[in-house]
Amino acid sequence: MDVVLNSLAREFIPSSLSTLKPGGRFVELGRTGIWSEAQVAALGRGIRYYPVFFADTCREQPRLAQSMLVDLL
């Protein structure tokens, strides 16, 4: 896989990460039981890790959040 859009936590994270090819992208949507960037980097596969907390974006940048949702539709 090139990209994993992850919402699983704890013991399921290694399974999701294992599906990525070296240099793949792991987009983390979860908030609890997630890995740190250091934990992902320790795998040594060049995986790029992107934690995304959309609720924070909605609160801090409501116009950006609205634009993103319109684009998604």
OpenMM code with the backbone's topology and positions (N, CA, C; nanometers):
from openmm import Vec3, app, unit

residues = "MET ASP VAL VAL LEU ASN SER LEU ALA ARG GLU PHE ILE PRO SER SER LEU SER THR LEU LYS PRO GLY GLY ARG PHE VAL GLU LEU GLY ARG THR GLY ILE TRP SER GLU ALA GLN VAL ALA ALA LEU GLY ARG GLY ILE ARG TYR TYR PRO VAL PHE PHE ALA ASP THR CYS ARG GLU GLN PRO ARG LEU ALA GLN SER MET LEU VAL ASP LEU LEU".split()
positions = [
    Vec3(0.0839, -0.1177, 0.0000),
    Vec3(0.0000, 0.0000, 0.0000),
    Vec3(0.0882, 0.1238, 0.0000),
    Vec3(0.0402, 0.2267, -0.0660),
    Vec3(0.1086, 0.3551, -0.0652),
    Vec3(0.0643, 0.4412, 0.0526),
    Vec3(-0.0658, 0.4325, 0.0869),
    Vec3(-0.1223, 0.5174, 0.1925),
    Vec3(-0.2171, 0.4338, 0.2778),
    Vec3(-0.2069, 0.4522, 0.4094),
    Vec3(-0.3050, 0.3949, 0.5012),
    Vec3(-0.3719, 0.5105, 0.5730),
    Vec3(-0.5033, 0.5147, 0.5665),
    Vec3(-0.5835, 0.6107, 0.6406),
    Vec3(-0.6323, 0.5353, 0.7636),
    Vec3(-0.5655, 0.5579, 0.8759),
    Vec3(-0.5842, 0.4736, 0.9936),
    Vec3(-0.6742, 0.5362, 1.0988),
    Vec3(-0.7672, 0.4575, 1.1493),
    Vec3(-0.8481, 0.4994, 1.2638),
    Vec3(-0.8469, 0.3916, 1.3723),
    Vec3(-0.7620, 0.2920, 1.3551),
    Vec3(-0.7508, 0.1854, 1.4543),
    Vec3(-0.6479, 0.2242, 1.5597),
    Vec3(-0.6503, 0.1594, 1.6734),
    Vec3(-0.5604, 0.1962, 1.7833),
    Vec3(-0.4911, 0.0736, 1.8415),
    Vec3(-0.3968, 0.1042, 1.9280),
    Vec3(-0.3231, 0.0068, 2.0083),
    Vec3(-0.2656, -0.1085, 1.9268),
    Vec3(-0.3091, -0.2301, 1.9555),
    Vec3(-0.2476, -0.3490, 1.8953),
    Vec3(-0.2775, -0.3637, 1.7462),
    Vec3(-0.3701, -0.2834, 1.6932),
    Vec3(-0.4028, -0.2920, 1.5510),
    Vec3(-0.3098, -0.2065, 1.4642),
    Vec3(-0.2397, -0.1128, 1.5248),
    Vec3(-0.1524, -0.0234, 1.4493),
    Vec3(-0.0410, -0.0997, 1.3763),
    Vec3(0.0298, -0.1923, 1.4425),
    Vec3(0.1340, -0.2651, 1.3686),
    Vec3(0.0810, -0.3368, 1.2442),
    Vec3(-0.0387, -0.3898, 1.2513),
    Vec3(-0.0976, -0.4565, 1.1347),
    Vec3(-0.1201, -0.3578, 1.0210),
    Vec3(-0.1705, -0.2404, 1.0539),
    Vec3(-0.1921, -0.1384, 0.9512),
    Vec3(-0.0596, -0.0929, 0.8916),
    Vec3(0.0397, -0.0708, 0.9764),
    Vec3(0.1711, -0.0281, 0.9290),
    Vec3(0.2364, -0.1337, 0.8406),
    Vec3(0.2104, -0.2598, 0.8696),
    Vec3(0.2750, -0.3676, 0.7938),
    Vec3(0.2268, -0.3731, 0.6492),
    Vec3(0.1132, -0.3117, 0.6196),
    Vec3(0.0616, -0.3136, 0.4831),
    Vec3(0.1284, -0.2089, 0.3943),
    Vec3(0.2032, -0.1164, 0.4551),
    Vec3(0.2668, -0.0092, 0.3788),
    Vec3(0.3969, -0.0536, 0.3149),
    Vec3(0.4191, -0.0068, 0.1941),
    Vec3(0.5486, -0.0301, 0.1315),
    Vec3(0.6485, 0.0698, 0.1915),
    Vec3(0.7760, 0.0452, 0.1814),
    Vec3(0.8747, 0.1408, 0.2314),
    Vec3(0.8507, 0.2795, 0.1705),
    Vec3(0.8549, 0.3798, 0.2551),
    Vec3(0.8296, 0.5165, 0.2103),
    Vec3(0.6827, 0.5529, 0.2004),
    Vec3(0.5949, 0.4615, 0.2411),
    Vec3(0.4514, 0.4886, 0.2352),
    Vec3(0.4094, 0.5952, 0.3348),
    Vec3(0.2828, 0.6332, 0.3259),
    Vec3(0.2284, 0.7367, 0.4131),
    Vec3(0.1217, 0.6773, 0.5032),
    Vec3(0.1328, 0.7101, 0.6315),
    Vec3(0.0399, 0.6624, 0.7334),
    Vec3(-0.0311, 0.7838, 0.7900),
    Vec3(-0.1593, 0.7994, 0.7574),
    Vec3(-0.2382, 0.9128, 0.8039),
    Vec3(-0.3202, 0.8652, 0.9228),
    Vec3(-0.2883, 0.9182, 1.0393),
    Vec3(-0.3505, 0.8747, 1.1648),
    Vec3(-0.4662, 0.9665, 1.2001),
    Vec3(-0.5859, 0.9093, 1.2060),
    Vec3(-0.7044, 0.9846, 1.2426),
    Vec3(-0.7421, 0.9663, 1.3889),
    Vec3(-0.6864, 0.8647, 1.4523),
    Vec3(-0.7197, 0.8364, 1.5912),
    Vec3(-0.6618, 0.9384, 1.6870),
    Vec3(-0.7102, 0.9360, 1.8098),
    Vec3(-0.6604, 1.0286, 1.9117),
    Vec3(-0.6063, 0.9542, 2.0329),
    Vec3(-0.6531, 0.8338, 2.0545),
    Vec3(-0.6085, 0.7592, 2.1725),
    Vec3(-0.5398, 0.6307, 2.1292),
    Vec3(-0.4402, 0.5927, 2.2034),
    Vec3(-0.3700, 0.4681, 2.1748),
    Vec3(-0.2919, 0.4711, 2.0458),
    Vec3(-0.2537, 0.5902, 1.9976),
    Vec3(-0.1809, 0.5994, 1.8717),
    Vec3(-0.0305, 0.5980, 1.8976),
    Vec3(0.0451, 0.5784, 1.7934),
    Vec3(0.1909, 0.5772, 1.8030),
    Vec3(0.2463, 0.7178, 1.7894),
    Vec3(0.3670, 0.7353, 1.8373),
    Vec3(0.4379, 0.8612, 1.8192),
    Vec3(0.5160, 0.8556, 1.6880),
    Vec3(0.5631, 0.9705, 1.6436),
    Vec3(0.6460, 0.9736, 1.5226),
    Vec3(0.7729, 0.8917, 1.5430),
    Vec3(0.8272, 0.8950, 1.6645),
    Vec3(0.9496, 0.8192, 1.6947),
    Vec3(0.9257, 0.6690, 1.6831),
    Vec3(0.8111, 0.6211, 1.7272),
    Vec3(0.7805, 0.4780, 1.7175),
    Vec3(0.7719, 0.4342, 1.5713),
    Vec3(0.7090, 0.5167, 1.4881),
    Vec3(0.6974, 0.4833, 1.3461),
    Vec3(0.8355, 0.4882, 1.2815),
    Vec3(0.9136, 0.5910, 1.3133),
    Vec3(1.0484, 0.6043, 1.2570),
    Vec3(1.1369, 0.4865, 1.2959),
    Vec3(1.1168, 0.4314, 1.4153),
    Vec3(1.1981, 0.3196, 1.4631),
    Vec3(1.1798, 0.1940, 1.3782),
    Vec3(1.0743, 0.1888, 1.2999),
    Vec3(1.0539, 0.0739, 1.2113),
    Vec3(1.1585, 0.0711, 1.1003),
    Vec3(1.2183, 0.1873, 1.0726),
    Vec3(1.3261, 0.1940, 0.9740),
    Vec3(1.2840, 0.1709, 0.8304),
    Vec3(1.1601, 0.1982, 0.7965),
    Vec3(1.1122, 0.1741, 0.6602),
    Vec3(1.0813, 0.3028, 0.5858),
    Vec3(1.1169, 0.4163, 0.6450),
    Vec3(1.0946, 0.5441, 0.5778),
    Vec3(0.9490, 0.5830, 0.5657),
    Vec3(0.8657, 0.5291, 0.6529),
    Vec3(0.7232, 0.5602, 0.6494),
    Vec3(0.7024, 0.7033, 0.6988),
    Vec3(0.6231, 0.7776, 0.6225),
    Vec3(0.5892, 0.9146, 0.6631),
    Vec3(0.4604, 0.9100, 0.7445),
    Vec3(0.4637, 0.9740, 0.8594),
    Vec3(0.3560, 0.9657, 0.9584),
    Vec3(0.2882, 1.1013, 0.9714),
    Vec3(0.1572, 1.1028, 0.9548),
    Vec3(0.0807, 1.2267, 0.9603),
    Vec3(-0.0380, 1.2121, 1.0552),
    Vec3(-0.0236, 1.2543, 1.1808),
    Vec3(-0.1408, 1.2558, 1.2695),
    Vec3(-0.2298, 1.3743, 1.2308),
    Vec3(-0.3569, 1.3478, 1.2111),
    Vec3(-0.4525, 1.4508, 1.1707),
    Vec3(-0.5653, 1.4532, 1.2725),
    Vec3(-0.5822, 1.5682, 1.3357),
    Vec3(-0.6879, 1.5839, 1.4354),
    Vec3(-0.7862, 1.6880, 1.3812),
    Vec3(-0.8816, 1.6396, 1.3033),
    Vec3(-0.9720, 1.7293, 1.2318),
    Vec3(-1.0542, 1.8159, 1.3259),
    Vec3(-1.0884, 1.7673, 1.4430),
    Vec3(-1.1644, 1.8487, 1.5389),
    Vec3(-1.0853, 1.9732, 1.5767),
    Vec3(-0.9537, 1.9597, 1.5907),
    Vec3(-0.8694, 2.0756, 1.6209),
    Vec3(-0.8732, 2.1746, 1.5053),
    Vec3(-0.8665, 2.1246, 1.3831),
    Vec3(-0.8723, 2.2119, 1.2660),
    Vec3(-1.0053, 2.2855, 1.2616),
    Vec3(-1.1140, 2.2163, 1.2911),
    Vec3(-1.2464, 2.2796, 1.2913),
    Vec3(-1.2528, 2.3937, 1.3922),
    Vec3(-1.1953, 2.3723, 1.5065),
    Vec3(-1.1981, 2.4724, 1.6131),
    Vec3(-1.1035, 2.5897, 1.5826),
    Vec3(-0.9846, 2.5585, 1.5355),
    Vec3(-0.8814, 2.6602, 1.5179),
    Vec3(-0.8880, 2.7319, 1.3829),
    Vec3(-0.9345, 2.6613, 1.2802),
    Vec3(-0.9393, 2.7177, 1.1450),
    Vec3(-1.0701, 2.6776, 1.0770),
    Vec3(-1.1822, 2.7308, 1.1250),
    Vec3(-1.3119, 2.6859, 1.0735),
    Vec3(-1.3296, 2.7047, 0.9232),
    Vec3(-1.2729, 2.8103, 0.8665),
    Vec3(-1.2872, 2.8305, 0.7213),
    Vec3(-1.2115, 2.7237, 0.6431),
    Vec3(-1.0930, 2.6878, 0.6916),
    Vec3(-1.0174, 2.5805, 0.6266),
    Vec3(-1.0947, 2.4498, 0.6353),
    Vec3(-1.1498, 2.4190, 0.7517),
    Vec3(-1.2267, 2.2956, 0.7691),
    Vec3(-1.3466, 2.2934, 0.6745),
    Vec3(-1.4149, 2.4057, 0.6643),
    Vec3(-1.5301, 2.4134, 0.5748),
    Vec3(-1.4874, 2.3905, 0.4300),
    Vec3(-1.3778, 2.4533, 0.3902),
    Vec3(-1.3275, 2.4365, 0.2545),
    Vec3(-1.2914, 2.2905, 0.2261),
    Vec3(-1.2293, 2.2263, 0.3217),
    Vec3(-1.1909, 2.0866, 0.3055),
    Vec3(-1.3150, 1.9984, 0.2876),
    Vec3(-1.4170, 2.0235, 0.3672),
    Vec3(-1.5393, 1.9439, 0.3579),
    Vec3(-1.6117, 1.9678, 0.2258),
    Vec3(-1.6119, 2.0913, 0.1787),
    Vec3(-1.6735, 2.1213, 0.0481),
    Vec3(-1.5974, 2.0485, -0.0614),
    Vec3(-1.4643, 2.0514, -0.0567),
    Vec3(-1.3847, 1.9793, -0.1558),
    Vec3(-1.4130, 1.8299, -0.1510),
    Vec3(-1.4304, 1.7764, -0.0324),
    Vec3(-1.4582, 1.6355, -0.0171),
    Vec3(-1.5913, 1.5961, -0.0809),
    Vec3(-1.6910, 1.6820, -0.0632),
    Vec3(-1.8200, 1.6537, -0.1242),
    Vec3(-1.8091, 1.6531, -0.2751),
] * unit.nanometer
topology = app.Topology()
chain = topology.addChain("A")
for resn in residues:
    res = topology.addResidue(resn, chain)
    for name in ("N", "CA", "C"):
        topology.addAtom(name, app.Element.getBySymbol(name[0]), res)
